[in-house]
């Protein structure tokens, strides 16, 4: 969410009515999330000036660990230098820390492609935004899910119940540090996740949703203490329920 919001912001800056805007003091502390959108807190260090040049050798974009040769345009400006500077700063301050984590395994190669392409400045902001939107579409639609055996048939479902707090275990990545709370596309995907975790005996699908509209599921190591909850459905492994006489 943070990376996509940042890319949308940089897309606007690259195509603003004032021209391509560069953030000269590009640091994480200069941004804040407001209603799920990343915003710049200080525009004092923003500039529309692009580096003047006479030849291509005047257009080297230097960072502490990398340098990029750019072209000198016929107008005597280094082509795209503001856009590329913003994008590489997004890569080194945000993408490298956030993109490798938390995505479903099937989507990680696509995020790695974005990471590598922006790290080498092979992508401009237009290509980067398209790549992010493709990943988001796959994520929200569930098209990233690989065909696999249907596992939900191995679970008993009880509508209107949830487990008592304390039956959970911790997992990564989780929306809660107290247990294993993950976003899912469907109960079928939750069943596959539960089957992949040795501790998991049941999971509860709630009506709580993430910013992408995906429901949250809580994965549990037990199920014996159930309490009524009209907004939840608990799924219990048949192998676990048979020993408890459900």
C-alpha positions as CSV (number, residue, x, y, z in Angstrom):
1,X,0.0,0.0,0.0
2,X,2.8,2.4,0.9
3,X,4.9,1.7,-2.2
4,X,1.9,1.9,-4.6
5,X,0.8,5.2,-3.0
6,X,4.3,6.5,-3.3
7,X,4.5,5.5,-7.0
8,X,1.2,7.3,-7.7
9,X,2.6,10.4,-6.0
10,X,5.8,10.3,-8.0
11,X,3.7,9.8,-11.2
12,X,1.9,13.0,-10.4
13,X,5.1,14.9,-9.7
14,X,6.6,13.6,-13.0
15,X,3.6,14.9,-15.0
16,X,2.6,18.0,-12.9
17,X,1.3,21.1,-14.6
18,X,4.5,22.8,-13.4
19,X,6.7,20.3,-15.1
20,X,8.7,17.4,-13.6
21,X,9.2,18.0,-9.9
22,X,12.1,16.6,-7.9
23,X,12.1,16.1,-4.2
24,X,15.6,17.3,-3.2
25,X,15.3,16.1,0.4
26,X,13.8,12.6,-0.2
27,X,13.7,10.9,3.2
28,X,11.0,8.7,4.8
29,X,10.5,11.3,7.4
30,X,9.2,13.7,4.7
31,X,6.1,11.5,4.1
32,X,3.0,10.7,6.1
33,X,0.1,8.4,5.5
34,X,-3.3,10.2,5.4
35,X,-6.4,8.0,4.9
36,X,-4.3,5.3,3.2
37,X,-2.5,7.7,0.9
38,X,1.1,8.8,1.1
39,X,1.6,12.6,1.2
40,X,4.6,14.9,1.3
41,X,4.8,16.9,4.4
42,X,7.3,19.5,3.2
43,X,7.6,20.9,-0.3
44,X,10.2,23.5,0.5
45,X,12.9,21.3,-1.1
46,X,11.0,20.5,-4.2
47,X,12.2,21.9,-7.6
48,X,11.2,21.9,-11.2
49,X,14.7,22.8,-12.4
50,X,16.4,20.2,-14.5
51,X,20.1,20.0,-14.8
52,X,21.5,22.0,-17.7
53,X,24.0,20.3,-20.0
54,X,26.0,20.6,-23.2
55,X,26.7,16.9,-23.8
56,X,25.8,13.5,-22.3
57,X,28.8,13.4,-20.0
58,X,27.3,16.3,-18.1
59,X,24.3,14.2,-17.2
60,X,25.5,11.6,-14.7
61,X,23.0,11.0,-11.9
62,X,25.1,10.1,-8.8
63,X,24.1,8.3,-5.7
64,X,26.3,6.9,-2.9
65,X,26.4,3.4,-4.3
66,X,25.4,3.9,-8.0
67,X,25.8,6.2,-10.9
68,X,23.6,6.4,-14.0
69,X,24.5,8.1,-17.3
70,X,21.6,10.1,-18.8
71,X,21.1,11.8,-22.2
72,X,21.5,15.6,-22.8
73,X,18.4,16.8,-24.8
74,X,18.5,19.2,-27.7
75,X,17.1,21.8,-25.3
76,X,20.2,21.5,-23.2
77,X,18.6,19.6,-20.3
78,X,19.4,16.2,-18.8
79,X,16.4,14.1,-19.9
80,X,14.2,12.8,-17.2
81,X,16.7,13.5,-14.4
82,X,14.1,14.7,-11.9
83,X,11.8,11.7,-12.5
84,X,14.7,9.2,-12.3
85,X,16.1,10.8,-9.1
86,X,12.8,10.5,-7.4
87,X,12.3,6.9,-8.6
88,X,15.7,5.7,-7.4
89,X,15.2,7.3,-4.0
90,X,11.9,5.5,-3.8
91,X,13.8,2.3,-4.6
92,X,16.5,2.8,-1.9
93,X,14.4,4.2,0.9
94,X,11.1,2.3,0.4
95,X,11.1,-0.5,-2.1
96,X,14.1,-2.3,-0.8
97,X,12.7,-2.5,2.7
98,X,9.0,-3.1,1.9
99,X,8.6,-5.0,-1.4
100,X,10.4,-8.3,-0.5
101,X,8.1,-8.9,2.4
102,X,4.5,-9.9,3.0
103,X,3.4,-10.8,-0.5
104,X,2.0,-14.2,-1.4
105,X,4.7,-16.4,-2.9
106,X,3.2,-16.4,-6.4
107,X,3.5,-12.6,-6.5
108,X,7.1,-12.2,-5.2
109,X,8.8,-12.7,-8.6
110,X,6.8,-9.8,-10.0
111,X,7.7,-7.6,-7.1
112,X,11.4,-8.7,-7.5
113,X,11.2,-7.6,-11.1
114,X,9.9,-4.1,-10.0
115,X,12.7,-3.9,-7.4
116,X,15.4,-4.9,-9.9
117,X,14.1,-2.6,-12.7
118,X,13.8,0.4,-10.5
119,X,17.1,-0.3,-8.9
120,X,18.8,-0.2,-12.3
121,X,16.5,2.6,-13.6
122,X,15.4,0.4,-16.4
123,X,11.8,1.4,-15.6
124,X,10.6,5.0,-15.7
125,X,7.7,6.1,-13.5
126,X,5.0,5.2,-16.1
127,X,6.3,1.6,-16.4
128,X,6.7,1.3,-12.6
129,X,3.1,2.4,-12.0
130,X,1.8,-0.1,-14.6
131,X,3.8,-2.9,-13.0
132,X,2.4,-2.1,-9.5
133,X,-1.2,-1.9,-10.8
134,X,-0.8,-5.3,-12.5
135,X,0.3,-6.8,-9.2
136,X,-2.6,-5.1,-7.4
137,X,-5.1,-6.5,-9.9
138,X,-3.7,-10.0,-9.5
139,X,-3.8,-9.7,-5.7
140,X,-7.3,-8.3,-5.5
141,X,-8.8,-10.7,-8.1
142,X,-7.1,-13.8,-6.8
143,X,-5.7,-14.6,-10.2
144,X,-2.3,-15.2,-8.6
145,X,-3.6,-18.4,-6.9
146,X,-2.2,-21.4,-8.6
147,X,-4.4,-24.4,-9.3
148,X,-4.2,-26.8,-6.5
149,X,-6.4,-29.5,-4.9
150,X,-9.5,-28.2,-3.2
151,X,-8.8,-28.4,0.6
152,X,-11.8,-26.7,2.1
153,X,-13.7,-30.0,1.9
154,X,-11.4,-31.2,4.7
155,X,-12.9,-28.6,7.1
156,X,-16.2,-28.3,9.0
157,X,-17.7,-24.8,8.9
158,X,-19.7,-23.3,11.7
159,X,-21.3,-20.0,10.9
160,X,-21.8,-17.5,13.6
161,X,-18.9,-18.6,15.9
162,X,-15.4,-17.6,16.6
163,X,-12.7,-19.0,18.9
164,X,-12.0,-17.5,22.3
165,X,-8.9,-15.3,22.4
166,X,-5.8,-17.2,23.4
167,X,-6.0,-20.1,21.0
168,X,-3.8,-18.3,18.4
169,X,-0.2,-18.7,17.5
170,X,2.2,-16.2,15.9
171,X,3.1,-16.2,12.2
172,X,4.7,-14.0,9.6
173,X,3.4,-11.8,8.1
174,X,0.6,-11.1,10.5
175,X,-1.7,-8.1,10.9
176,X,-1.6,-8.7,14.7
177,X,1.5,-9.2,16.8
178,X,-0.6,-11.3,19.2
179,X,-1.5,-14.1,16.7
180,X,-1.7,-15.2,13.1
181,X,-4.0,-12.8,11.3
182,X,-3.7,-12.8,7.5
183,X,-5.6,-11.5,4.5
184,X,-7.1,-14.0,2.2
185,X,-8.9,-14.1,-1.1
186,X,-11.2,-16.8,-0.1
187,X,-11.8,-19.5,2.5
188,X,-10.2,-22.0,0.1
189,X,-7.0,-20.0,0.2
190,X,-7.2,-19.9,4.0
191,X,-7.5,-23.7,4.0
192,X,-4.3,-24.0,2.0
193,X,-2.6,-21.7,4.5
194,X,-3.8,-23.6,7.4
195,X,-2.7,-26.9,5.9
196,X,0.8,-25.4,5.4
197,X,1.2,-24.5,9.1
198,X,1.8,-27.4,11.5
199,X,0.1,-25.5,14.5
200,X,-3.1,-24.7,12.6
201,X,-6.2,-26.6,13.6
202,X,-8.8,-24.1,12.6
203,X,-9.3,-20.6,11.2
204,X,-12.0,-17.9,11.5
205,X,-13.0,-15.7,8.6
206,X,-14.2,-12.3,9.7
207,X,-15.9,-9.4,8.0
208,X,-12.9,-7.2,8.7
209,X,-11.2,-6.2,5.4
210,X,-7.9,-4.8,4.3
211,X,-7.4,-1.7,2.1
212,X,-7.7,-4.0,-0.9
213,X,-11.1,-5.3,0.2
214,X,-9.7,-8.8,1.1
215,X,-11.1,-10.4,4.3
216,X,-9.0,-11.2,7.3
217,X,-8.7,-14.7,8.7
218,X,-7.4,-15.6,12.1
219,X,-5.5,-19.0,12.2
220,X,-5.8,-20.9,15.5
221,X,-4.0,-23.8,17.2
222,X,-7.3,-25.0,18.8
223,X,-11.0,-24.7,18.5
224,X,-12.6,-26.1,21.7
225,X,-13.7,-22.8,23.1
226,X,-16.2,-21.2,20.7
227,X,-18.4,-18.2,21.3
228,X,-21.2,-16.7,19.3
229,X,-20.2,-14.1,16.7
230,X,-22.7,-13.4,13.9
231,X,-20.0,-11.8,11.8
232,X,-17.7,-14.8,11.7
233,X,-17.3,-18.3,10.3
234,X,-15.0,-20.8,11.9
235,X,-13.5,-23.7,9.9
236,X,-12.2,-26.7,11.8
237,X,-10.1,-29.5,10.4
238,X,-12.1,-32.7,10.2
239,X,-9.1,-34.6,11.6
240,X,-9.0,-32.3,14.6
241,X,-12.8,-32.3,15.2
242,X,-13.1,-36.1,15.2
243,X,-11.0,-36.4,18.3
244,X,-13.1,-33.9,20.1
245,X,-16.5,-35.3,19.3
246,X,-17.8,-32.2,17.5
